[in-house]
């Protein structure tokens, strides 16, 4: 049997869900990602930092209406890592 290699950084449930949300989109606002995951700002920030530190996630901070809004998007490296991880999961369940 072929050994399946997971991306342990992505495999954590919240980080996997972040990548899954962002994969089909150009970008998504922090607040909307937080709503989908039903987590606190601090929990989401922790996961975003881990993905960003690995160069899997790009953060675009924009000032609008006197407030700063953060938009998230997968980098090419992040998209490739996510897609490889999904392929590994499919090998197990497929």
N, C-alpha and C positions, 0 to 999 in steps of 0.2 A: 504494500500500500504506500502511495506517495505521501510523504510528510507535508502537512499543511502548515504554513507559517503565517501566524496572525501578526498584525501590527498591534502590539500591546498598548501603544499610546491611544490608538483609535478604538480598541476593543472595549474600553470602559463605557458603560451604557450611555451616560450623558454625552460623552465625546462622540460616540457612534451616532447618536441622534442629531447632534450638531452637524456633523458631516452629511448625514442623510438629508437634513433640511436644506443645507446649502448646495448640495451637489447639482440640483437642476436649475439653480438660480444664479444670476450674476452677483447678487448680494442680498442680505437681509438685515434689518435693523435689530440691534441688541434687544430692545424691548419685545419685539415679536418672537425672537428666539427664546427669550425668557418665558414668555407666555406659553409657547408650545411645549417647553420642557417642564413647566410648572415648578421652577426652582427660584431661589433668591438671587439677588444681584451678586452676592459674594460667591455663591456656588458656581454660577455661570461664569463669573470672572476668573475663577480658579481654572476651570476647564478651558476657557478661551486662552488664558496665559500659557497653559501647557501646549496647546495646539499651535499658538503663535510662536512660542520659543522653538518649536520643531520646524518652523517655516511651513506649516500646513495651512495657516490661516492668516489673512491680511485684514488689518483693522483700518478703517477709514473714518476719522473723527471729523465731523462737520458741525460748525456752529450755526444754529438756526433758531430764530425767535428767542434769542438770548440764552439758549441752552445748547449744550453739546450733545450731539447724537452720534452714536457709534454704529457703523455699518460693518458687517462681517462678510467675508468672501473666502472661498477656498483658493489657495495658490495652486499653481500647476502641480507642484510637488504634493500638496495635500490631496488634490483630486486623484492623482495617480495612486497615492497610498490608500485612499479610501476605496477606489475601484479594485485594487489588488486585494484588500482585506475582504471585500464583498465576494470576490471570486473564491477566496480561501474558504469562506463560510459556505458558499454554494457547493464546493467540493465535498464538504462534510455531509450536508443535508441532501445533496442532489442525487 
